[in-house]
């Protein structure tokens, strides 16, 4: 009879119904009223217990897999099986030059040491932050000054912890007591005992290569309480400290991203007893980020496991860099064979930083010489490129029914502008950020119930910083789309803002003319005289319409100036490639509202109803 009991249900009511149906088949309970008797309470208890156990088993099973686990400790544990260590919070870092002037001092050494932990203060948004020097540096006196160049400083406060090794504790762990500890600044030292002055420096384990029983290495992990902890080798894979050794951990605990963009620093500590100290900023603070989220761990752990800490495919480069380098808002990687033109033996990497538009030279060197070194294929050379921005200017038109809203036309304009800003933030400014025309139209149409329909005309533009020196004015512009051609060969494809040529006070512009027998066009410089275009420079570059590229040369304005080069894309949908990024310039979005006369007046309104031209 037990075979009549259904066991596939998890819902409480259905479980109770199944129990009733099962009991009704028993001769002992013929014509029994299960709902109007005490048996109903017993069935509730049985159904509740079954439902509770089923849900508990369901949740427990979910926590056993990386994709479905919800508790961070379980996600971290599953990621550890893939060899992945979650990223801690990271401090904002800046680069400074420090000059110590000792001209007025009576006793001056020949060398001076800038100690690890030397403090500096800064203000960001009215809030004070402390930065500290990460390593010891030594300078030699020259002209009564000691100069420390390109010193890396990080936001936060140094903290030191000491533990005693107790080999009676199996698998002893040493916990870092701050959740906001930046593990990239962690230094692990071991001394024989409390009286010993000699330390052994341990390095973090990264690979089994060259690791033996004498290798001074430590292992880092996040525990179930979301604190980081270290442990040492077992005497086979890494050296095992002996009983009563003293383990010293020192690190920075930090505010993370809050100190990004700090660019003015003042001394707190004297350096070697000297107080006449000047600090100049080489690069503003950047790279501060919060600790890695659970969803980020879930996404990155399989990618890192796939790469096996070896950079072979373009995806491997992306996974390795994201694991060790934090100042990344978006990253794109591709092989040299996919470059235009193909460049075999290269791996290309484009990174958009979190706090600026391009990486500093120091950050690029860190990626190539530290993070990727020893991991990439010997015959492949990594090249780090700056993002190539194509900016969009938009003409936006929408029709609305004023009977369906309390908002004025200017209020609706603000709503539409906010919608476009949100679309730009959520969908663009990243290497896989495609400008989807219909998606933007849908967002605008849904911005307010009164909006009946909308039209968006996009144009692409880039800026060039031209100088008065013609030899430096060589620009290669690559856009994300081929260019639109109207079919009229005499009509300019590109347009530009005005600039002046030396010896001529009139405004000049870039234009273009066709090349006989070619789809390419020659860039010209012209001015307008009596309503007619007069060519001033007949050859100032070239346009490849199909590839979406423009070269500019052989021109020199009378003053250094920024010139905006605009073109109409051949498609309303724009997709970036390789190092390209799309971004809507909010300053160049024009929004035109218009009352929908048909919605207001019916068929009579069609007489005055107007439509928007396809092109400007």
N, C-alpha and C positions, 0 to 999 in steps of 0.2 A: 504493500500500500504506500510505502514511502516514495515510490516512484511517481506518485501523483502530486508531490509537493514541488512547486516551482521555486527555483533558487537563484534566478537571474535578476530579480528585482532588488533595487536599492531604496526605493521610495517607501517611507513609513506606511502610508495608507495602503499601498499595493501589497506590501509584506503582510499587513494585517488581513487584507482580503484573501490572500493566498492561504493564510493559516485557517481562516474561516472555511474556505472551500475544501481544504483538506479534512477538517474535522467533520464537515457535513457528509463526507463520504463514509464516515465511521458509523456502524450500526448503533453504537452506544449513544450517539447524539442525534438520532433521527428526530425531526420536528423540534429541535432545541432552538430557543431564541438567543442568539449570540449577542445581539445588541442590547437586549433589555435585561441582562442578568449580570451577575458578578464575573462571569466568564469574559465579558468584554474588557474588564480591567486587566485580567491575566493576559489576554491577547495583546493589550496595549504594552504591557511590560515585555512580552516576548518580541513584539515588533520593534519596540524601542531598542532592546538589546541587540537584535539582529541588525537594525539600521545603524546603530552606533558602531558595532564591530565592523560592518561593511565600509562605513566611511573612514574609520580609523585605518583599515587595511588599504583603502584607496589612497589616503593621504600618505601613508607610510611608503607605499610603492612609488608614488610620485616623487618623494624625497630621495629615492634611490637613483634617480637619473638626472643628469645635468640639465636637460631640456625642460624638465617639469618641476624640479625642486624649487621651493619658494623660500625656505629658510637659508639665510646667507651662509651659515656654517656648513650646511650640506652642499651648497653650490661650491664653496671653497674646497671642501673635501673631494668632490668629484673632479674639480679642476686640478687638484694636486696629483691625482692619478694620471693626468695628462702632462705632468711636469710644469704646470703653470702656477706662478706666484702672483696673487693680486697686487696691483700697484697701490702703494700707500699714498697719502696726501703728499703733495710736493710743494716745496717753498718757491716763492718767486725769487729769481736770481738776476742780479745786475752785474755789470762789469764796470769797474772804476779805475782811474789812475790816482795814486796817492803820492803826494810830495811832502816830505818832512824837511822844513827849513831849519838849519842849525847854525845860521850865520852869527847869531847873538849868544851862542852857548860857549862856555869856557872850556868844557871838557867834552870832546866828541870822539866816538869810536870810528874806526874805518869802515865797519860794516854794521848794519842795523837789521834786526829781525822783526818782521810783521807777524805776530803770533796768530795761530788759529783761535778764533773766538773773539778777536778784536771787534768792538761794537761801533755801529754807526746808527744814526737816527734819520727818519724821513717822515714826511706827511703825505698821505693819500686821501683826498676827499675830507681833509680836516682831521683825520685820525692818524695817530702816531704809531709807527712801526719800527721795530729794531731789526737791523741787518748785521750779520756777523761774517767775518772772514772764515773761509772753509779750510784753508791750509796755511802752513808756515811758509813765509817768503823772506828772502834775504836780499838786501840791496847794498851797493857800495857807494861811498860818498863821492860826489862830484859837484864842484862849485858850491860847496856848503849845503848841498841838498842830498837827500836820499829819495830816489824815485822808484816807486813800485808800479809797474805798468800792467794793465789788463788783469787786475785782480778780481776774481769772482767772489761776490758776496751773496749771502742768502738770507731771506727774512726768517726770523725765528730766534729762539733762545736755546743755547746749548744745555744739555742735561747729561749727567753722568750717573750710571748705576753700577754697583759692584755686587757680584755673586761669588759664593764659594762652591767649588766643585765637590760634589758628594757622590762618589761612584757607588754608594749603597742604594742610591735612587736609580732605578732602571730607566733609561732613556730620559735623563734629566733635561729639562727645558729651562731657558732663561728668558723671561718675558720682558718686553719693552712696555713700560707702565703707562705710556701715553698713546691714546688712539690717534692723536694728531701728530705722531712722530713721522718725520720724513726719513724713510729707510735708506734713501740714496745717500744720506749724510752719515749713516751709521758707521762707526769705527769699532772693531772688536779687537781687544787686546787681552792677553793672558800672561800673568806673572806667576812665579813659583809659589810665593806666599806674600803676606802683607808687608814684610820687611824688604822684599826684593825691589830693586829699582830698574831691573831689566824687564822689558815687555816683548812678547812675540806678537806680531801683527798677523791676524787671520783675514783671509779674503773670502768673499762669498762664493759658494759653489756655483759653477755654471755648466761644466761639462766633465765627464769622466776622463777626458784626455789628460794624461800626465798626473792623475791623482793616485797616490799610493798611501801606504800607512804612515808616511812622514809628512804628508802635505798638510800645511796649516790652513785649513779651510773650515768654514762654518756654513750651516744650512739655515735658510730663512723660511718661515711659513706664517700664515695667519691662523690663529686658533679659533675655537668655537665661540669665544667671547669677543671676537673682532679685535684682539690685540695681536701684534706681531711678536714672534718669539724666535730665538735661535737655538740651535743644538749643534753638537760637534760630531765628528766621525766616530766610527766604532773601532778604530785601530787597524782597519783594513782599507776602507774607503775614507781616507782622511784621518789625521792624527787625533787621538783621544787624550784630552788633558788628564793629568793624574790627580789623585785625591788631594783636596785642600788647595789646589791651584785657585788663584783669584781671577775671575773673569770681569773685565771692565767694558761696559758698553757706553759710548757717548754718541749723542745724536742731537739733531735739532727738532724741537716741536714748534709747529708753525701755524699761521693763519691761512695758508694756501693761497687761493686766488685773490684774496682781499688786498694784497700788497702789489699786485700787478700794476705796471705803469709808473711806479715810483722812479723819479729821475733826479732828485736833488738829495744829497746825503751830507750829513754833518757828523763830525767826530763826537764820540762819547768818551772813549779811552785815549789816554796818551799812548804814544808808540815809543817804547824804550825810554820813557821818562820825558820825551819831548812833546810839546803841545802846539807848536806852530805847524799845523797840518792843513794842507789844501787838498780837497777831494773834488775831482772832476769826473763826470759821468761819460763813459764810453758807450754803453748801451743801457737803456732803461730796463727796469725790472720786468721780467716776463716769465712765463712757464709755470706759474703757480696754479695748481689745480687741486680739486677735491680728491679724496680717495676714490678708487675705482668702484663703480656701482656694481650691484649684483648682475644686472643685465649685461654690462660690459664684460664681466668675467665670463658669463654664459656664452657671449659671442666670440670673445678673443681666444679662450682656452683651446677650442678645437683647431683654430687657425694656427696657433703657435705649435700645437702638437703636430700638425700636418707638416710644418716647415722643419721640425726637428732641429731648430736652431741653426739651420743651414739655409743660406740664401741661394736658391737655384731658380725658381720661377719668380715672376714679378709679384705674385701674391706673398711669397716668402719674404721678400724685402719689406713689404707693407707690414706683415705680422711682426717681424723682428724689430722694426723701427718703432711701431706703436707700443711694443712691450717695454722698450727701454728709454724712449724719448717722449716727453709729455706735451711739449708746446705744439700740439697738432690740432687744428680745427678740422682739416680735411687733407687726405693724402691720395695721390694717384701714382701708380707705378706701371711701367711698360718696358718691354724689351727693345733693344736697338733695332731688331728686325721689323718692329711695328712703328718705328719712328718715320718721320717724313722730312728729308729722305732717309732711307734705311741706314743705320749706323751699327754694323755688327761688332760685337765685342763690348757693347755698352748696356748698362741697365739704367734707365732714367727714372728719377724720383722727383715729383713735384709736391711741395708741402705748403699749405696755407696755415700760418701760425694762428694761435688763439688771440694774441694781443697786438698783432701788427699785420702788415700785408706780405712781408717777406722775412725769411730767416736771416739772422746775422751770419757773418763769415765764421764766427766762433762756433755757432750752432751747426753750421754745415760741416765744419771740420770734425766736430764731435761725432756726428752721424757717420761720416766716412771713415775716420781714423780710429774711432773707439767702438761704436756700436756694430758696424758692419765688418770691421777688420777681423780676419780669421774665420768669418762665416760665409762670405761670398766666394763663388768659384774664382780661382786664381786668374783665369783668362778673361774675366768680366770686370770691367771698370765701372763703378757706380758714378753717375752724374746727377747732381742735385740742381734742379731748375727752380726759378722763381715762378709763381703763378702768373699766368697771362690773362688779365682781366679784359673781357668784352663788356662794356657798359651798355645799358639799354635806356633809351628815352622813349616814353610812351605818350601817345595821344589817346586819351580815353573819353569816349562819348557814351552817355547812357540816357535813356528815356524813362520817365517816371510818371506815375499817376498821383497827383497831389491829393486826391480824395482818399488814398489808402495810407496816408502818413501824416503825423503832426510835425514832421521835420520840414524845415525850409530847404531850398535848393542848396544853400551853402552848407547846411548841416549834412545833407546827403553827400556833398562833395567830400567833407571830412570823413564820413563813414567809408566812402570808396577809397580815399587815400590811405586810411588805416588798413583796409583790406589788402591793398596792394603792398603796403609795407609788411604786413604779416606774411603774405605770399613770398615776398623776397627773402624774409628771414627764415622761413620754414622750408622753402623749396630750392632756393638758389644759393650762391656763395659757397658751393661745394663742387667737387669735381664730377660728381654724378648728378648735379642739379640741372635738370632739363627744364627749359621754359616751355610749358605746355599751354598753348594759347587758349584752348577750350576750357582747361582747368581754371585759368585765371578768370575767364568770362563767367564761368559758373559761380566762382566765389563772389564776383561783383554782383551778379544777378541775385544771389542769396543774401547780400549784405543788408537789404531792406525789402520788406514786402511790396513797397511801392515801385521798385525798379522793375521795368517790363523787359528790357533788353539792353545789351551793351555792345560796344565795339572798341577794340583796342588795336592801334596801329603802332607796332614796334619799329624802332630804328636802332642800329648798333653804332657805337662810337668808341674811339680811343683817343687819348691825349698824347701829344708829343711835346717835349720840352726843347724847343728850338733855340739855338744860340746865334750870335752874330758871326760865328766862325763857320763857314760853309763846310769845312772838312769834317766837322763833328756832327753835322746834320745828316746822318745816315740812319734811317729808321726802317725796320721791317715789322709791319703790323699783320698779325694773323687773327682773323675773326672766326667766329664759331659757325658761320654759314656762308655759302656762296652768295653773290650779290644779285639783286634784282635788276634786270634790263627791260626797259619799256619797249624795245624794238626800234626806238628812234636813236640812231647811232650818234646824233649830234647832241643829245641830251646828256648832261653830266650824270655819272653814276655816284660819284662822291661829292660831298660838300664840306666846307670847313668854316671855322670862324675867321674873322678878318685879321690880317697882320699887315705890317708895312715893310716895304723894301727900301733899302738905303737909297737916299736921293729922291724919293718919291713920297709925298705926304698922303697920297690916296690909299684907300683900303685895297688889299689884295686878297685873293682867295685861291684855293686849290680847285681845279676842275680836271676833266679828262677828255681825251679824244680817241677815236678808234684807231687801231693799227691795221692796215690793209692786209687781208689774208690771214688774220689771227683773231682769236676771241679775246686776246688781251688788249689793254688800252694804255695809252701814254698819259701820265699825270702832267698837267700844265699848271702854271701860275698865271692868273689873269686879273684884270681890274675892269671896272665898269665905267665906260666913258660915254656920256650922252645916251644911256640906256642900252648900250651895246657892249659885249664882252670883247676886251682887247687882250690878246695873249702877250704876257711879259716874259715868261720863261717857257719855251716850247717843249722842254723835256726836263721834268723834275721828278721822274720816277715811273713806276709801272704798276698796273692793276692786273691781277689774275682773277678774273670774275668767277671762274669755276672753282678755284681753290679758296677764294675768300681772302686773298692776301694783297697787301699794298706795300710797295717800297717807295720811300721818299728820299731824294738827294738833290744835289746841285741847286740849293737855294739857301739864302741867308736873310733873315729879317733884320730890320734896322736896330732892334733891341731884343734882348732875351725875352722870350714869350712862350706861353703854352697855347698850342693850337689844337682845337678839337676837330677830329676827322670823323665824319658821319656817313653811313651808307644804309641803304634799305636792304634787309635780308630777302633772299629768294623764297623763304618759307616763313610761315607764322610760328612754327615750332622750331626752337633753337636748342641744339644739343652740343655741349662742350666736348672736346676731345683732348686727350693727353694732359697737357698742363693748363688747359683753358678753364676759366671760371666765368660765369654770368652773374651780373649784379645790376639791379635796377637803380638808377640814380634818382633818388626821391626829389631832388631839386629840378629834375627835368621830366617830371610827370605833369602834363596838363590835363585837367579834367573839365569836361563840358557837359553840364546837365541840360536837359531839354524836356519840356512837358510833352507827354505822349498824347497828341490831340485825338487819336482814334479811341484810346482808352477813356478819355474824358467825354468826348462828344459823339462817339459811335461813327457811323459811316460819314456823317457830315464833316468829321474831323480829318478825313482822308484828303480833303482838298488842300489843307495846309501842312499835311504830314511830309516831313523831309527825311532823307536817308543820308548816311555818312559816306563820303567818297572813299574808295579803296586806298588811295594814296594821298599824301599831303599835297 
